[in-house]
Each structure stands twice: as C-alpha cells, then as structure tokens.
Amino acid sequence: MKNIFKVLGLAVALLSFAACTKDLNIIQTDNLNSTNMWEDESDAVTATMGIYYRLRSAMMQDKESPFFWGELRVGPKMWGKGCARTLCDNDMLDVMLNTLSSSDASTNWSYLYTTIDQCNQVLKYTPAISMSDDNTAFCMGNAYFVRAYCYYWLARVWGDVPLITEPTEGTGKGIYPARAEVSKIYSQIESDIDSASNYVTDDSKGCYYATADNINMLKADFCLWMYGAASAGEEYLTKAETALDAVKNATLLNDFSSVFSVYNKKNAEIAFAINLKYGEYTSSGYYGYFIWGSSQIASSLRNRVIPVYANQWFLYSDEFIEFLKESKAKGDQRTDVSYQEYTGSGNMYDIIQWPNKFMGNYSSGTMVWDEDMILYRYAQYYMFKAELKYYQKKYGEALAQLNIVAKRAYGSAIYTDDSPSAVKQALVDENLKEFAEEGNVYFSLIRLGAIYDYNPYRYVEGFGQAGFDTTKDNQLLMPVSQSAINKNNGLAQTKGWS
C-alpha cells in the first residue's frame, strides 16, 4: 500500500514540478507526511521536494502573498489607483489603507505554517535514515533554509508568532501554541540560516533550491532587518557584510526585461525562485490583479497588444506613474518593464495602463501563468551592499554600489551626491524603481525609516489633517486572522488590532 501511495504521489508531482538543473532530477511532491512513510532515502528526498510545493502554495495565494503582506501596504502613495476599474472588496482596501481587521483574508498565515510543518518533518526524520552524505545535506539544508525563510516572513508581518520546530502530530498540548516573542523567532531564524549554511556549501542545485548564495542573500536581508528595523545592534552589520562577502555569483543581466522573461527562466540574475511550468498553474496568484478583463479591451488587442485576464484591481497612483515616467525620460530601461500604457481606439477608456513586470505567457492568445516567482535576485545583492555602507556611514561606497544598479538601468552612473540624506533618498528611489511589484519594497522602506513618508499609520477617513491615526500600536504589523484564533485559544490578537 505504501508503494502504491508513493507511485501515485510521484505521478502527480511529475505534472507539477521540474528540477532547476540536471544535477537534481528529483520529483517534487508533498505526499510523504505520515510517520510510517519515513523508511528509506527516497522518502526523505521526496518529502524535501515537497517543501517547495508547500512554499509555492504559501507564496502564490491571491490575497495571502508577498504583494498583500508587503507591497500593497506601501499604501495610496504607490497604489492610489487601486480599485480604479471596479470596486475593490474590503480586504483589498483594508490592506492598502491599513484599516485591517482579523476577518481580512490577508491576515491568514496558515500556508506558511503548513510549509514549516513540512520542514519540521524532514528535520525530524531524515537523521534516522541511512542516506548518502549528499542527500542528507540536501534534505537538511533545504529544510533549514525554507523554515528560516518562512519564519522571516512571519516575524516581519506579524511580529510575535507561534514558534513550532516539531511536526504537528496527534492532538497533544503543543498543537495550540501561544505567540512567542519576536526576539525568539529572530533567534530561530538566525540559527536555521547558520544550520542551512553548514549543509549547503555550493550553488550546484540551482535557483529553485537552497544554494550557498541564496542562503547568504537571506542572511544579509535578515541581518539588515535586525539592524535597521529591529535595532539589534551593529554586530548585525558585521554579519550582513560577512554574508554579502560570501556571495559568489552576483550577476546582473544587461537587459532588464530579460530578467523577467518567461523564455529566460532561471537566468544568471536569479538567486532564488519558485518554478512554474508552462500550463501547470492556471491561477495567477496576485499577478492577475494588475491586468484588464477581456470585456474591457477591444478584441483585436486582447493578449496581442494588451494582456488580459479577469479584471484590473490595482494600478499605480498618478504620483508613482509620474515618478516612473520621469525616470524613463532620463533613460531608465526599467519603466517599460514595470509599467505600460496604451492609447488607442476601441477601448472603454482613453488610456489603458497596467503594472507590467510579471505578465504570464500570452503568445497563444490566452493568458497562461507560467512566470516564475522571483524571491531573490542579484540586484538585491548590490542594494543590500549599498544599504550596508549607508548604515556604516561609508556614503561614497554606498553610492558606488547603487551606481552598479543604476548603470544597468540608465547606461551610466547617475548618483554623485554622497551626503547622508541624498544617499538615503537614492536608496529609497532605487528600491522603488528596481523592485516594484516584487513584494519587498515595503520592508526596505521600513528598514530605511522611510515608510513614514508613505503609509505609516492606520488610515482613518477624516482623522486629522493628514488622515492617519498615529495613536495605534503595531501599525506596521498585521492582525492575526480570526480563523486562527478560533482554532487556537492560546493565541492573542496583535496589540492595537481587533
């Protein structure tokens, strides 16, 4: 019976995933979760592949995703045209205006914990199985890496969260954990990153799995967060520098658009991504919210000139569009990749606009969502180095790193003012231009102390001159979903939220 179950699981997984490189020709599946399945090497390897099935589910939900947890929370200054084409539902507006409640779908963390549980299974049962050193390192290293990555999202979005490091098996006391202090979550993240580094020491498995480079990218990201957002001290600048110094393959493609092309997946600029094969994933995740419904576009233009899917829910603010256009006028090649517009006849509106970076493949005339989800790319390496140098007050060195990214964008280095305020503004501007739509701008703005220029507080209609209520606690965090509280009476709501 076990063998039948495994064969069926592997057959299903063949339709779902492909390995990133020929070095790892293993099928990704998530079906090995029962304790009686952990008998041989293939069980552990197959379960490890299943971690990425779980992670894809955690990252690709419509409203439980990096865009809703992060970038949409930059707020109206960036997404002021959200809901311009139709009425947004309350969830969308609540995230954008930071008027969240525990009933909003985006407050659900369950898929992250499902992924963590898969990691915990691998970490618990792999050591007891007789395995090759290579497969042991693969299983343990990937499990530690993804668990750290998931807890990093949880800590930044919710702060105090349950800390679970054992598989959820049975109905014992540990199945209803209380929220641990975020300091303990940070300690676990750091420990898991270090453990992953001990097992994964090269980049041979490719961008869809843990590599030495993407582990160090996560470590640098985490350490800069600890310094800039968690005020944990200058030791984290030293750790961030060590991690960045260990990155070996920090490549930037000359053509910005080719980084995101569906015909150029796992390219040299991608450090870590979630793989989607052509036609295997019919839902768009959050990407589909950016583009127009077919009924609103002339038939001659649908998925020929203008991408169409269901309905456009989110569009950049006029202010942000002007910001991108001003950059384009200076030669920035990124603007047409991040934002597109079309003016022509036969449409409901005079001008058609859409965020453009993550379009699926519509070469056949039908939108197919096969764009990989990029989680780390090497442009972040240079931005992390620039941010590090800014914190170290080495402003000239910060500009040198910024100008590596700018030179790709503009064809030349454009930043010359090394005053502290100018360097900080350049960091903010380059993060907005380089990473729009990728889900990490919000956290960069928090680290740099610049979120307060965007959407810092709960937006309240008619509240004061600015329209923001500055009296609430934890406005940069999310409330916990009511569903989670109903299932776990040990959970307390995030202070300041209901």
FIFI-788604 format. One record per residue (C-alpha): residue number from 0; residue in one letter; y, z, x. Coordinates in Angstrom, 1 decimal, m for minus. Each point is the difference from the previous one (the first is absolute). Example, Ala and Ser with C-alpha at 12.3 -4.5 7.8 and 13.67 -1.06 7.14 Angstrom:
NODE seq type     yy     zz     xx
NODE   0    a   m4.5    7.8   12.3
NODE   1    s    3.4   m0.7    1.4
END
This chain:
NODE seq type     yy     zz     xx
NODE   0    m    0.0    0.0    0.0
NODE   1    k    2.3    0.8    2.9
NODE   2    n   m0.6   m3.4    1.5
NODE   3    i    0.7   m1.8   m3.2
NODE   4    f    3.3    1.9   m0.4
NODE   5    k    1.0   m0.8    3.5
NODE   6    v   m0.8   m3.7   m0.4
NODE   7    l    2.0   m0.2   m3.2
NODE   8    g    2.9    1.8    1.6
NODE   9    l    0.0   m2.3    2.9
NODE  10    a   m0.1   m3.1   m2.2
NODE  11    v    3.0    1.2   m1.9
NODE  12    a    1.8    0.8    3.2
NODE  13    l   m0.6   m3.5    1.3
NODE  14    l    2.2   m1.3   m2.8
NODE  15    s    2.7    2.6    0.9
NODE  16    f    0.6    0.1    3.7
NODE  17    a   m0.2   m1.9    3.2
NODE  18    a    0.2    1.5    3.5
NODE  19    c    3.2   m0.5    2.0
NODE  20    t   m1.8   m1.3    3.1
NODE  21    k   m3.4   m1.3    0.9
NODE  22    d   m0.5    3.2    2.0
NODE  23    l   m0.6    1.9   m3.2
NODE  24    n   m2.1   m2.0   m2.4
NODE  25    i   m0.6    2.8   m2.4
NODE  26    i    0.4    0.0   m3.8
NODE  27    q    2.5    2.4   m1.5
NODE  28    t   m1.3    2.0   m3.0
NODE  29    d    0.5    3.4   m1.5
NODE  30    n   m3.3    0.7   m1.7
NODE  31    l   m1.5    2.4    2.5
NODE  32    n    1.4    3.4   m1.2
NODE  33    s   m3.0    2.0   m1.0
NODE  34    t   m1.4    2.4    2.6
NODE  35    n   m3.5   m1.5   m0.3
NODE  36    m    1.3   m3.3    1.2
NODE  37    w    0.9    1.3    3.5
NODE  38    e   m3.3   m0.8    1.8
NODE  39    d    0.6   m2.7    2.6
NODE  40    e    2.7   m1.8    2.0
NODE  41    s    0.6   m2.7   m2.6
NODE  42    d    0.9    2.7   m2.6
NODE  43    a    2.7    1.4    2.2
NODE  44    v    1.5   m3.4    1.0
NODE  45    t   m0.1   m1.3   m3.6
NODE  46    a    1.7    3.2   m1.2
NODE  47    t    2.7   m0.4    2.6
NODE  48    m    0.7   m3.5   m1.1
NODE  49    g    0.3    1.4   m3.5
NODE  50    i    3.0    2.1    1.2
NODE  51    y    2.0   m3.2    0.1
NODE  52    y   m1.1   m0.9   m3.5
NODE  53    r    1.4    3.3   m1.1
NODE  54    l    3.2   m0.4    2.0
NODE  55    r    0.6   m3.4   m1.6
NODE  56    s   m0.2    1.6   m3.4
NODE  57    a    2.4    2.7    1.1
NODE  58    m    2.6   m2.4    1.3
NODE  59    m   m0.3   m2.9   m2.5
NODE  60    q    0.5    1.7   m3.4
NODE  61    d    2.9   m1.3   m2.2
NODE  62    k    2.0    3.2    0.0
NODE  63    e   m1.8    2.2    2.5
NODE  64    s    0.8   m1.8    3.2
NODE  65    p    2.4    0.0    3.0
NODE  66    f    2.6   m1.8   m2.0
NODE  67    f    0.2    2.6   m2.8
NODE  68    w   m0.6    3.0    2.3
NODE  69    g    2.5   m1.3    2.5
NODE  70    e    2.3   m3.0   m0.2
NODE  71    l    0.9    0.0   m3.7
NODE  72    r    1.3    3.6    0.6
NODE  73    v    2.7   m1.4    2.2
NODE  74    g    1.5   m0.5   m3.4
NODE  75    p    2.6   m2.1   m1.8
NODE  76    k    1.9   m0.9    3.2
NODE  77    m   m3.0   m2.0    1.0
NODE  78    w   m1.6   m0.7   m3.3
NODE  79    g    3.0   m0.1   m2.4
NODE  80    k   m1.4   m3.0   m1.7
NODE  81    g   m3.3    1.6   m0.8
NODE  82    c   m0.9   m0.8   m3.6
NODE  83    a    2.6   m2.8   m0.2
NODE  84    r   m2.4   m2.4   m1.7
NODE  85    t   m1.6    2.3   m2.5
NODE  86    l    0.0    3.7   m0.9
NODE  87    c   m1.7    2.1    2.7
NODE  88    d   m2.4    2.7   m1.3
NODE  89    n    1.0    3.6    0.6
NODE  90    d   m2.2    0.3    3.1
NODE  91    m    1.8   m2.7    1.8
NODE  92    l    3.5    1.3   m0.9
NODE  93    d   m1.0    3.6    0.8
NODE  94    v   m1.0   m1.0    3.6
NODE  95    m    3.0   m2.1    0.6
NODE  96    l    2.5    2.5   m1.4
NODE  97    n   m1.9    3.0    1.3
NODE  98    t   m0.3    1.5   m3.4
NODE  99    l   m3.7    0.5    0.4
NODE 100    s   m2.3    2.1   m2.1
NODE 101    s   m3.7    1.0    0.3
NODE 102    s   m0.9   m2.5   m2.6
NODE 103    d    1.1   m3.0    2.1
NODE 104    a   m3.0   m2.1    1.3
NODE 105    s    1.4    0.0    3.6
NODE 106    t   m0.5    3.7    0.4
NODE 107    n   m3.8   m0.5    0.0
NODE 108    w   m1.5    0.7    3.4
NODE 109    s   m3.7   m0.3   m1.0
NODE 110    y   m0.7   m3.3    1.8
NODE 111    l    1.1    1.5    3.3
NODE 112    y   m2.3    3.0   m0.5
NODE 113    t   m2.9   m2.3   m0.9
NODE 114    t    0.6   m1.7    3.3
NODE 115    i    0.2    3.3    1.8
NODE 116    d   m3.3    1.0   m1.6
NODE 117    q   m1.7   m3.1    1.4
NODE 118    c    1.3    0.9    3.4
NODE 119    n   m1.3    3.6   m0.4
NODE 120    q   m3.4   m1.4   m0.9
NODE 121    v   m0.1   m2.0    3.2
NODE 122    l    1.2    2.8    2.2
NODE 123    k   m2.5    2.5   m1.5
NODE 124    y   m3.2   m2.1    0.1
NODE 125    t    0.5   m2.4    2.9
NODE 126    p   m0.6    2.6    2.8
NODE 127    a   m3.5    0.8   m1.3
NODE 128    i   m1.2   m3.6    0.1
NODE 129    s   m1.5   m1.6    3.1
NODE 130    m    2.4   m2.8    0.8
NODE 131    s    1.2   m2.1    2.9
NODE 132    d    3.1    1.3    1.8
NODE 133    d    2.0   m3.1   m1.2
NODE 134    n   m0.8    0.5   m3.7
NODE 135    t    0.6    3.8    0.2
NODE 136    a    3.4   m0.7    1.5
NODE 137    f    0.7   m2.6   m2.6
NODE 138    c   m0.9    2.3   m2.9
NODE 139    m    1.6    3.2    1.2
NODE 140    g    3.2   m1.7    1.3
NODE 141    n    0.7   m2.0   m3.1
NODE 142    a   m0.7    3.0   m2.2
NODE 143    y    2.5    2.2    1.9
NODE 144    f    2.6   m2.8    0.1
NODE 145    v    0.0   m0.8   m3.7
NODE 146    r   m0.1    3.7   m1.0
NODE 147    a    3.1    0.6    2.2
NODE 148    y    1.7   m3.1   m1.5
NODE 149    c   m0.7    1.2   m3.6
NODE 150    y    1.2    3.5    0.7
NODE 151    y    3.1   m1.4    1.6
NODE 152    w    0.8   m1.7   m3.3
NODE 153    l   m0.7    3.1   m2.0
NODE 154    a    2.1    2.2    2.2
NODE 155    r    3.0   m2.3   m0.1
NODE 156    v   m0.2   m0.7   m3.7
NODE 157    w   m1.0    3.5   m1.4
NODE 158    g    0.5    2.5    2.8
NODE 159    d   m2.4    2.8   m0.6
NODE 160    v   m3.4   m1.5   m1.1
NODE 161    p   m3.6    1.1   m0.2
NODE 162    l   m1.7   m0.1    3.4
NODE 163    i   m3.6   m1.2   m0.4
NODE 164    t   m2.1   m0.6    3.1
NODE 165    e   m3.5    0.2   m1.5
NODE 166    p   m1.6   m2.4   m2.5
NODE 167    t    0.5    1.0   m3.6
NODE 168    e   m3.6    0.7   m1.0
NODE 169    g   m1.2    2.2   m2.9
NODE 170    t    2.3    2.2   m2.1
NODE 171    g    0.7    2.8    2.5
NODE 172    k    3.3    1.9    0.5
NODE 173    g    1.4   m2.6    2.5
NODE 174    i    0.2   m2.7   m2.6
NODE 175    y    3.2    1.4   m1.4
NODE 176    p    2.1    0.7    3.1
NODE 177    a    3.6    1.2   m0.2
NODE 178    r    2.8   m1.9    1.9
NODE 179    a    0.1    0.9    3.7
NODE 180    e    3.3    0.4    1.8
NODE 181    v    1.1   m3.3    1.4
NODE 182    s    0.0    1.5    3.5
NODE 183    k   m3.8    0.2   m0.3
NODE 184    i   m0.2   m3.6   m1.2
NODE 185    y    2.0   m1.1    3.0
NODE 186    s   m2.3    2.0    2.3
NODE 187    q   m3.0   m1.7   m1.5
NODE 188    i    1.6   m3.5    0.3
NODE 189    e    0.7    0.6    3.7
NODE 190    s   m3.5    1.3    0.7
NODE 191    d   m1.6   m3.0   m1.8
NODE 192    i    2.2   m2.4    1.9
NODE 193    d   m1.1    1.6    3.3
NODE 194    s   m3.6   m0.1   m1.1
NODE 195    a    0.2   m3.6   m0.9
NODE 196    s    1.5   m0.8    3.4
NODE 197    n   m3.0    1.7    1.7
NODE 198    y   m2.4   m2.3   m1.8
NODE 199    v    1.9   m3.3   m0.1
NODE 200    t    1.3   m1.0    3.4
NODE 201    d    0.6   m3.8   m0.3
NODE 202    d    1.1   m2.7   m2.4
NODE 203    s   m3.2   m2.0   m0.2
NODE 204    k   m0.8    0.6   m3.7
NODE 205    g    3.2   m1.7   m1.2
NODE 206    c    2.9    0.7   m2.4
NODE 207    y   m2.1    0.9   m3.0
NODE 208    y   m1.5    3.1    1.7
NODE 209    a    1.1    2.9    2.2
NODE 210    t    1.1   m1.2    3.5
NODE 211    a    1.6    1.8    2.9
NODE 212    d    3.3   m1.8   m0.9
NODE 213    n    0.2    0.8   m3.7
NODE 214    i   m1.1    3.6    0.7
NODE 215    n    2.9    0.3    2.4
NODE 216    m    2.4   m1.7   m2.5
NODE 217    l   m1.0    2.6   m2.6
NODE 218    k    0.5    2.8    2.6
NODE 219    a    3.5   m1.3    1.0
NODE 220    d    0.9   m0.3   m3.7
NODE 221    f   m1.2    3.5   m0.7
NODE 222    c    1.7    1.5    3.0
NODE 223    l    3.3   m1.6   m0.8
NODE 224    w   m0.3    1.4   m3.6
NODE 225    m   m0.8    3.4    1.4
NODE 226    y    3.2   m0.1    2.1
NODE 227    g    2.4   m1.8   m2.4
NODE 228    a   m1.2    1.2   m3.4
NODE 229    a   m2.0    3.2    0.6
NODE 230    s    2.3    1.4    2.8
NODE 231    a   m3.1    0.9    2.0
NODE 232    g    1.7   m0.2    3.4
NODE 233    e    0.4   m2.2    3.1
NODE 234    e   m3.6    0.3    1.0
NODE 235    y   m0.7   m2.6   m2.6
NODE 236    l    2.3   m2.4    1.7
NODE 237    t   m2.1    0.4    3.1
NODE 238    k   m3.2   m0.6   m2.0
NODE 239    a    1.6   m3.1   m1.7
NODE 240    e    0.9   m1.4    3.4
NODE 241    t   m3.5    0.5    1.3
NODE 242    a   m1.5   m1.7   m3.0
NODE 243    l    2.4   m3.0    0.3
NODE 244    d   m0.6   m0.3    3.7
NODE 245    a   m3.7   m0.3   m0.8
NODE 246    v    0.4   m3.0   m2.3
NODE 247    k   m1.3   m3.1    1.8
NODE 248    n    0.6   m3.0   m2.2
NODE 249    a    3.5    0.2   m1.4
NODE 250    t    0.3   m3.7   m0.9
NODE 251    l    2.8   m1.6   m2.2
NODE 252    l   m0.6   m3.4   m1.4
NODE 253    n    3.0   m2.4    0.6
NODE 254    d   m0.1   m1.1   m3.7
NODE 255    f    0.6    2.9   m2.3
NODE 256    s   m1.5   m1.8   m3.0
NODE 257    s   m3.3   m0.6    1.8
NODE 258    v   m0.5    3.7    0.1
NODE 259    f   m0.5    0.1   m3.7
NODE 260    s   m1.7   m3.4   m0.6
NODE 261    v   m3.3    0.0   m1.9
NODE 262    y   m1.1   m2.6    2.5
NODE 263    n    0.7    2.2    3.0
NODE 264    k   m1.7    3.3   m0.8
NODE 265    k   m0.9    2.5    2.7
NODE 266    n    2.5   m1.6    2.2
NODE 267    a    1.1    1.5    3.3
NODE 268    e    2.9    2.0   m1.6
NODE 269    i   m2.3    1.9   m2.4
NODE 270    a   m1.2    3.4    1.3
NODE 271    f   m1.6    1.3   m3.3
NODE 272    a   m0.5   m1.8   m3.3
NODE 273    i   m2.2    0.1   m3.1
NODE 274    n   m2.0   m3.2   m0.3
NODE 275    l    0.0   m2.1   m3.2
NODE 276    k   m2.2   m3.1   m0.1
NODE 277    y    1.0   m3.1   m2.0
NODE 278    g   m0.6    0.6   m3.7
NODE 279    e   m1.8    3.3    0.4
NODE 280    y    2.9    2.1   m1.4
NODE 281    t    1.5   m1.3   m3.2
NODE 282    s    2.6    2.8   m0.5
NODE 283    s    3.3   m0.2    1.9
NODE 284    g    0.5    3.7    0.7
NODE 285    y    3.7    0.6    0.1
NODE 286    y    0.8   m3.5    1.4
NODE 287    g   m0.2   m1.6   m3.4
NODE 288    y    2.9    2.1   m1.3
NODE 289    f    2.3   m2.1    2.2
NODE 290    i   m0.5   m3.4   m1.5
NODE 291    w    0.7   m1.8   m3.2
NODE 292    g   m2.2   m0.6   m3.1
NODE 293    s   m1.1   m3.6   m0.5
NODE 294    s    1.7   m0.2   m3.5
NODE 295    q    3.4    0.5    1.7
NODE 296    i   m0.4   m2.8    2.5
NODE 297    a    0.0   m3.8   m0.7
NODE 298    s   m3.5   m1.3    0.2
NODE 299    s    0.9   m2.5    2.7
NODE 300    l    1.0    2.9    2.3
NODE 301    r   m2.8    2.6   m0.7
NODE 302    n   m1.9    0.8    3.1
NODE 303    r    1.4   m3.1    1.6
NODE 304    v    3.6    1.0    0.8
NODE 305    i    0.1    3.4   m1.6
NODE 306    p   m2.9    2.4    0.1
NODE 307    v   m1.0    1.4   m3.4
NODE 308    y   m2.4    2.6   m1.2
NODE 309    a    0.7    2.4   m2.9
NODE 310    n    3.5    1.2   m0.1
NODE 311    q    2.7    1.1    2.4
NODE 312    w    0.7    3.7   m0.2
NODE 313    f    1.8    0.6    3.3
NODE 314    l    2.8   m1.8    1.8
NODE 315    y    2.3    1.0    2.8
NODE 316    s    3.5    1.3   m0.9
NODE 317    d    3.0   m2.3    0.3
NODE 318    e    1.1    2.1    2.9
NODE 319    f   m3.3   m0.3    1.9
NODE 320    i   m0.2   m3.7   m0.7
NODE 321    e    3.5   m0.4    1.5
NODE 322    f   m1.1    2.1    3.0
NODE 323    l   m2.9   m2.4    0.6
NODE 324    k    2.1   m3.1   m0.5
NODE 325    e    2.6    1.2    2.4
NODE 326    s   m2.8    0.5    2.5
NODE 327    k   m1.3   m3.6   m0.7
NODE 328    a    3.5   m1.4    0.6
NODE 329    k   m0.2    1.5    3.5
NODE 330    g   m3.3   m1.9    0.6
NODE 331    d   m2.5    2.6   m1.2
NODE 332    q   m3.3   m1.8   m0.6
NODE 333    r   m1.4    3.0   m2.0
NODE 334    t    2.1   m0.4   m3.1
NODE 335    d   m1.8   m3.0   m1.4
NODE 336    v   m3.3    1.8    0.5
NODE 337    s    1.2    3.2   m1.7
NODE 338    y    2.1   m1.6   m2.8
NODE 339    q    0.1   m3.3   m1.7
NODE 340    e    2.1   m1.6   m2.7
NODE 341    y    0.0   m3.3   m1.8
NODE 342    t    2.7   m1.7   m2.1
NODE 343    g   m1.1   m2.9   m2.2
NODE 344    s   m0.4   m1.2   m3.5
NODE 345    g   m2.7    0.8   m2.5
NODE 346    n    0.0    3.8    0.5
NODE 347    m    1.0    2.8   m2.3
NODE 348    y    2.5    1.2    2.7
NODE 349    d    2.5   m1.8    2.1
NODE 350    i   m1.4    1.5    3.2
NODE 351    i   m3.6    1.1    0.7
NODE 352    q   m0.3    2.8    2.6
NODE 353    w   m3.0    1.8    1.3
NODE 354    p   m1.2    2.3    2.9
NODE 355    n   m2.1   m2.5    2.0
NODE 356    k   m1.9    1.6    2.8
NODE 357    f   m3.4    0.6   m1.6
NODE 358    m   m0.7   m3.0   m2.1
NODE 359    g   m3.6   m0.8   m0.6
NODE 360    n   m1.5   m3.4    0.4
NODE 361    y    1.2   m2.4   m2.7
NODE 362    s   m0.8   m3.3    1.8
NODE 363    s   m2.5   m0.8   m2.8
NODE 364    g    2.7    0.5   m2.7
NODE 365    t   m1.5    3.4   m1.0
NODE 366    m    1.1    3.2    1.7
NODE 367    v   m2.8    1.6    2.0
NODE 368    w    0.6    3.4    1.5
NODE 369    d   m1.5   m0.3    3.5
NODE 370    e    2.8    1.2    2.2
NODE 371    d   m1.2    2.8    2.3
NODE 372    m    1.8    3.3   m0.5
NODE 373    i    1.7    0.7    3.3
NODE 374    l    0.2    3.7    0.9
NODE 375    y    1.1   m0.1    3.6
NODE 376    r    1.4   m3.0    2.0
NODE 377    y    1.4    0.0    3.5
NODE 378    a    3.6   m0.5   m1.1
NODE 379    q   m0.3    3.7   m0.9
NODE 380    y   m1.0    0.8    3.5
NODE 381    y    3.5   m1.2    1.2
NODE 382    m    1.8    1.7   m2.8
NODE 383    f   m1.9    3.2    0.7
NODE 384    k    1.0   m0.3    3.7
NODE 385    a    3.6   m0.6   m1.0
NODE 386    e    0.0    3.1   m2.3
NODE 387    l   m1.6    2.1    2.7
NODE 388    k    2.7   m1.0    2.5
NODE 389    y    2.7    0.8   m2.6
NODE 390    y   m1.4    3.5   m0.5
NODE 391    q   m0.1    0.4    3.8
NODE 392    k    3.7   m1.0    0.1
NODE 393    k   m0.9   m3.0    2.2
NODE 394    y    2.1   m2.4   m2.1
NODE 395    g    0.0   m2.9    2.4
NODE 396    e   m3.8    0.0    0.1
NODE 397    a   m0.1    0.3   m3.8
NODE 398    l    2.1   m3.2   m0.2
NODE 399    a   m2.3   m1.8    2.4
NODE 400    q   m3.0    0.7   m2.2
NODE 401    l    2.0   m1.0   m3.2
NODE 402    n    1.1   m3.2    1.7
NODE 403    i   m3.6   m1.0    0.6
NODE 404    v   m0.5   m0.1   m3.8
NODE 405    a    3.5   m1.5   m0.6
NODE 406    k   m0.6   m2.8    2.6
NODE 407    r   m3.0   m1.1   m2.0
NODE 408    a    2.1    0.0   m3.2
NODE 409    y    3.2   m1.5    1.2
NODE 410    g   m1.0   m1.8    3.2
NODE 411    s    2.1    2.3    2.1
NODE 412    a    0.8    3.7    0.6
NODE 413    i    2.7    1.0   m2.5
NODE 414    y    0.4    3.8    0.6
NODE 415    t    2.5    1.1    2.7
NODE 416    d    1.7    3.2   m1.3
NODE 417    d   m1.9    2.9    1.4
NODE 418    s    2.0    2.8   m1.7
NODE 419    p   m2.3    2.4   m1.8
NODE 420    s    1.3   m1.0   m3.5
NODE 421    a   m0.3   m3.7    0.7
NODE 422    v   m3.6    0.4    1.3
NODE 423    k   m1.0    2.0   m3.0
NODE 424    q    1.5   m2.6   m2.4
NODE 425    a   m1.7   m2.8    1.9
NODE 426    l   m3.4    1.9   m0.4
NODE 427    v    0.7    0.3   m3.7
NODE 428    d    1.0   m3.7   m0.4
NODE 429    e   m2.9   m1.3    2.0
NODE 430    n   m2.5    2.0   m1.9
NODE 431    l    1.4   m1.4   m3.3
NODE 432    k    0.0   m3.6    1.2
NODE 433    e   m3.3    0.1    1.9
NODE 434    f   m2.2    2.0   m2.4
NODE 435    a    1.3   m0.7   m3.5
NODE 436    e   m2.9    0.1   m2.5
NODE 437    e   m2.5    1.5    2.5
NODE 438    g    0.2    3.6   m1.3
NODE 439    n    1.3    1.9    3.0
NODE 440    v    3.8   m0.3   m0.2
NODE 441    y    0.4    3.1   m2.1
NODE 442    f   m1.8    2.2    2.6
NODE 443    s    2.0   m1.6    2.9
NODE 444    l    3.3    0.9   m1.9
NODE 445    i   m1.2    3.6   m0.5
NODE 446    r   m0.8    0.4    3.8
NODE 447    l    3.4   m1.4    0.9
NODE 448    g    1.9    2.2   m2.5
NODE 449    a    1.2   m3.2   m1.8
NODE 450    i   m1.7    0.4   m3.3
NODE 451    y    3.0    1.9   m1.2
NODE 452    d    2.0   m3.2    0.1
NODE 453    y   m2.5   m1.5   m2.5
NODE 454    n   m1.9    2.0   m2.5
NODE 455    p    0.0    3.6    1.2
NODE 456    y   m0.2    2.0   m3.2
NODE 457    r   m1.2   m0.1   m3.6
NODE 458    y    2.2   m2.5   m1.9
NODE 459    v    1.5    1.4   m3.2
NODE 460    e    2.0   m2.1   m2.4
NODE 461    g    3.5    1.4   m0.1
NODE 462    f   m0.7    2.7    2.6
NODE 463    g    3.1    0.5    2.1
NODE 464    q    2.0   m2.8    1.6
NODE 465    a   m2.9   m1.3    2.1
NODE 466    g   m2.6    0.1   m2.7
NODE 467    f   m2.4    2.0    2.1
NODE 468    d   m1.2    3.6   m0.6
NODE 469    t    0.1    1.7    3.4
NODE 470    t   m1.3    3.3   m1.2
NODE 471    k   m3.7   m0.8   m0.3
NODE 472    d   m2.6    0.9    2.6
NODE 473    n   m2.3   m2.4    1.6
NODE 474    q    1.6   m3.2   m1.3
NODE 475    l   m1.5   m2.0    2.9
NODE 476    l   m3.5    1.0   m1.2
NODE 477    m   m1.9   m0.9   m3.1
NODE 478    p   m1.3    2.3   m2.7
NODE 479    v   m3.8    0.4   m0.4
NODE 480    s   m1.5   m2.0   m2.8
NODE 481    q   m0.8    2.0   m3.2
NODE 482    s   m3.5   m1.4    0.1
NODE 483    a   m0.7    1.6    3.4
NODE 484    i    1.4    3.3   m1.2
NODE 485    n   m2.1   m0.2   m3.2
NODE 486    k   m3.2   m0.5    2.1
NODE 487    n    0.9    2.6    2.6
NODE 488    n    1.5    3.3   m1.2
NODE 489    g    0.5    0.9    3.6
NODE 490    l    2.8   m2.5    0.4
NODE 491    a    3.7    1.0   m0.4
NODE 492    q    2.7   m2.6   m0.8
NODE 493    t    2.4   m1.1    2.8
NODE 494    k    3.0    2.4   m0.1
NODE 495    g    2.9   m1.7   m1.7
NODE 496    w   m2.1   m2.3   m2.2
NODE 497    s   m1.7    0.3   m3.3
END
